[in-house]
Amino acid sequence: MELTCQICGQKVTIAEWTEEYERLKSHPDTPYICPSCQEKIRREANRETQR
């Protein structure tokens, strides 16, 4: 399954045997966010809570 990150537009291929594939297959309208963008969001959220 090929997905596009909703934030950066990077295309990623998800293997059928992964847990993420099963989650996205059962909820196809869920937006995909790549691991890189997830990490950026997590770091920014941590910075915001430390202020």
ChimeraX commands (.cxc) that place a marker at each C-alpha (Angstrom):
marker #1 position 0.00,0.00,0.00 radius 0.5
marker #1 position 1.46,3.36,-0.98 radius 0.5
marker #1 position 0.58,6.32,1.22 radius 0.5
marker #1 position 1.34,10.01,1.12 radius 0.5
marker #1 position 2.21,11.93,4.28 radius 0.5
marker #1 position -0.43,14.58,4.90 radius 0.5
marker #1 position 2.21,17.03,6.18 radius 0.5
marker #1 position 5.28,16.79,3.95 radius 0.5
marker #1 position 3.90,14.89,0.94 radius 0.5
marker #1 position 6.51,12.11,1.10 radius 0.5
marker #1 position 5.31,8.84,-0.46 radius 0.5
marker #1 position 5.82,5.71,1.64 radius 0.5
marker #1 position 5.09,2.07,0.91 radius 0.5
marker #1 position 3.61,0.15,3.84 radius 0.5
marker #1 position 4.06,-3.64,3.86 radius 0.5
marker #1 position 0.89,-5.73,4.16 radius 0.5
marker #1 position 2.18,-7.62,7.21 radius 0.5
marker #1 position 2.62,-4.52,9.40 radius 0.5
marker #1 position 0.34,-3.43,12.19 radius 0.5
marker #1 position 0.05,0.02,10.62 radius 0.5
marker #1 position -1.25,-1.52,7.37 radius 0.5
marker #1 position -4.02,-3.31,9.26 radius 0.5
marker #1 position -4.97,-0.14,11.13 radius 0.5
marker #1 position -5.10,1.92,7.94 radius 0.5
marker #1 position -6.98,-0.80,6.05 radius 0.5
marker #1 position -9.73,-0.86,8.68 radius 0.5
marker #1 position -9.90,2.98,8.80 radius 0.5
marker #1 position -9.02,4.20,5.28 radius 0.5
marker #1 position -10.07,7.81,5.99 radius 0.5
marker #1 position -7.37,8.18,8.68 radius 0.5
marker #1 position -4.69,10.67,7.57 radius 0.5
marker #1 position -1.17,9.23,7.29 radius 0.5
marker #1 position 1.75,11.06,8.91 radius 0.5
marker #1 position 5.24,9.72,8.20 radius 0.5
marker #1 position 7.60,8.82,11.07 radius 0.5
marker #1 position 9.78,11.86,10.36 radius 0.5
marker #1 position 6.87,14.27,10.70 radius 0.5
marker #1 position 5.60,12.39,13.76 radius 0.5
marker #1 position 8.97,12.98,15.42 radius 0.5
marker #1 position 8.93,16.70,14.52 radius 0.5
marker #1 position 5.43,17.06,15.98 radius 0.5
marker #1 position 6.43,15.17,19.15 radius 0.5
marker #1 position 9.53,17.36,19.68 radius 0.5
marker #1 position 7.55,20.55,19.15 radius 0.5
marker #1 position 4.84,19.41,21.56 radius 0.5
marker #1 position 7.49,18.64,24.19 radius 0.5
marker #1 position 9.02,22.09,23.69 radius 0.5
marker #1 position 5.61,23.72,24.11 radius 0.5
marker #1 position 4.87,21.88,27.35 radius 0.5
marker #1 position 8.26,22.83,28.82 radius 0.5
marker #1 position 7.53,26.56,28.48 radius 0.5
marker link #1:1,2 radius 0.2
marker link #1:2,3 radius 0.2
marker link #1:3,4 radius 0.2
marker link #1:4,5 radius 0.2
marker link #1:5,6 radius 0.2
marker link #1:6,7 radius 0.2
marker link #1:7,8 radius 0.2
marker link #1:8,9 radius 0.2
marker link #1:9,10 radius 0.2
marker link #1:10,11 radius 0.2
marker link #1:11,12 radius 0.2
marker link #1:12,13 radius 0.2
marker link #1:13,14 radius 0.2
marker link #1:14,15 radius 0.2
marker link #1:15,16 radius 0.2
marker link #1:16,17 radius 0.2
marker link #1:17,18 radius 0.2
marker link #1:18,19 radius 0.2
marker link #1:19,20 radius 0.2
marker link #1:20,21 radius 0.2
marker link #1:21,22 radius 0.2
marker link #1:22,23 radius 0.2
marker link #1:23,24 radius 0.2
marker link #1:24,25 radius 0.2
marker link #1:25,26 radius 0.2
marker link #1:26,27 radius 0.2
marker link #1:27,28 radius 0.2
marker link #1:28,29 radius 0.2
marker link #1:29,30 radius 0.2
marker link #1:30,31 radius 0.2
marker link #1:31,32 radius 0.2
marker link #1:32,33 radius 0.2
marker link #1:33,34 radius 0.2
marker link #1:34,35 radius 0.2
marker link #1:35,36 radius 0.2
marker link #1:36,37 radius 0.2
marker link #1:37,38 radius 0.2
marker link #1:38,39 radius 0.2
marker link #1:39,40 radius 0.2
marker link #1:40,41 radius 0.2
marker link #1:41,42 radius 0.2
marker link #1:42,43 radius 0.2
marker link #1:43,44 radius 0.2
marker link #1:44,45 radius 0.2
marker link #1:45,46 radius 0.2
marker link #1:46,47 radius 0.2
marker link #1:47,48 radius 0.2
marker link #1:48,49 radius 0.2
marker link #1:49,50 radius 0.2
marker link #1:50,51 radius 0.2
view
